[in-house]
Amino acid sequence: MLSNSSRYAIRAVIYLASQPLPNEKTGIKKISSDLDLPTPFLAKILQILTKQKILVSMKGPHGGFSLLKNPREISLFDIVKAIDGTDIFTNCVMHSGSCQASEQNKNKCPLHDDYEKIRSRLIKLFSSKTIYELVKKANKGDMITI
């Protein structure tokens, strides 16, 4: 359901939030190695998160990435929105474009009513789950790998 970019972004933000010294920069090679993610692809994702003011980056030998915001203030919705936009929450499952446009054209897809209920729950879930909560769960062992 989520793009690889959004999934990698979520994993990387959780990883950065779980570092022992939160303001210390972590290099891209360490992040990609520890998460087993391709470095060039991850670098692009982290740059997007930096432009969206979720992360901060510093170049140079002591450079790297760290969180710009408190993990309690970063929701899953923030990350997905920064990486992929809100299409996953607004677009029709079968038709191109938003469900609102399909409704206006009286061209609802056969899944529209069912997906509308799920969409509302997804938005609520992604908006209410913070990185802080996910790090806490990971530290309890509820999440074996990030």
Secondary structure as the mmCIF struct_conf table of DSSP 4:
data_model
#
loop_
_struct_conf.conf_type_id
_struct_conf.id
_struct_conf.beg_label_comp_id
_struct_conf.beg_label_asym_id
_struct_conf.beg_label_seq_id
_struct_conf.end_label_comp_id
_struct_conf.end_label_asym_id
_struct_conf.end_label_seq_id
HELX_RH_AL_P HELX_RH_AL_P1 ASN A 4 ALA A 17
TURN_TY1_P TURN_TY1_P1 SER A 18 SER A 18
BEND BEND1 GLN A 19 LEU A 21
TURN_TY1_P TURN_TY1_P2 PRO A 22 ASN A 23
BEND BEND2 GLU A 24 GLU A 24
STRN STRN1 THR A 26 THR A 26
HELX_RH_AL_P HELX_RH_AL_P2 ILE A 28 LEU A 35
TURN_TY1_P TURN_TY1_P3 ASP A 36 ASP A 36
HELX_RH_AL_P HELX_RH_AL_P3 THR A 39 LYS A 51
TURN_TY1_P TURN_TY1_P4 GLN A 52 LYS A 53
BEND BEND3 ILE A 54 ILE A 54
STRN STRN2 LEU A 55 MET A 58
BEND BEND4 GLY A 60 GLY A 60
TURN_TY1_P TURN_TY1_P5 PRO A 61 HIS A 62
STRN STRN3 GLY A 64 LEU A 67
BEND BEND5 LEU A 68 LYS A 69
HELX_RH_3T_P HELX_RH_3T_P1 PRO A 71 GLU A 73
STRN STRN4 SER A 75 SER A 75
HELX_RH_AL_P HELX_RH_AL_P4 LEU A 76 ASP A 84
TURN_TY1_P TURN_TY1_P6 GLY A 85 THR A 86
HELX_RH_AL_P HELX_RH_AL_P5 ASP A 87 THR A 90
STRN STRN5 ASN A 91 ASN A 91
BEND BEND6 VAL A 93 GLY A 97
STRN STRN6 SER A 98 SER A 98
HELX_RH_AL_P HELX_RH_AL_P6 CYS A 99 GLN A 104
TURN_TY1_P TURN_TY1_P7 ASN A 105 LYS A 106
TURN_TY1_P TURN_TY1_P8 PRO A 110 LEU A 111
HELX_RH_AL_P HELX_RH_AL_P7 HIS A 112 SER A 128
STRN STRN7 THR A 130 THR A 130
HELX_RH_AL_P HELX_RH_AL_P8 ILE A 131 ASN A 139
TURN_TY1_P TURN_TY1_P9 LYS A 140 GLY A 141
BEND BEND7 ASP A 142 ILE A 144
#
